[in-house]
Amino acid sequence: ARGTGSVLVISAPSGSGKSTLVKRLLMTVPGLVFSVSYTTRPRRPGEREGKDYFFVSEARFRRLAAAGEFAEWAEVHGHYYGTSQRQIRRAQTAGKDVLLDIDVQGHGQVRKRLSDAVSIFLLPPSFLELQRRLRRRHSDSPETIRRRLSVAKREIRRWREYDYVVVNDRVPRASRA
Ligand code: 5GP
């Protein structure tokens, strides 16, 4: 209803099926565009530069942060991730809604800066199910799984900071990706 587009934030512990939901929303919601984050994490097979992320060095990331390019940024699983302020502004002036797939720390910053952003926290049906889903990804070592579970526990405690909490009881097919 406003002249400019809205900001939609989605966060979820890994194993909640977030990537499937994000892909579906982008395919089905007209006028919704994805905010492509900057990251220092190495590119995974199948990921495209400028489409999934902008893959940058730590030095470049630090320069961008210092120049005030980020609406928020955080360290997640040992790598830096940041949302481009410029991209959000560009989408909004074009009348588009912007979807931010960011973690709970990032959302904590966004809700202070962009007070009218709408946020969704996606949850697995239970902690046991989350454990099961993460173990099913055979690519991860037991140590990685343990670390992800403890991070998930910490993140889930912050569900009250979100406008909506959605429980994903469908097995996330996209968790293979
Ligand atoms: P992945 O490396 O698996 O793509 O993402 C790891 C986590 O980083 C996910 O929880 C994702 O939501 C989060 N993330 C991705 N981009 C950003 C960002 O720009 N800022 C923040 N704070 N988190 C991000």
Residues whose N, C-alpha, C, O or C-beta is under 5 A from the ligand:
A	BS01	5GP	A12 S37 Y38 W73 A74 V76 Y81 G82 T83 D101 I102 D103 Q105 G106
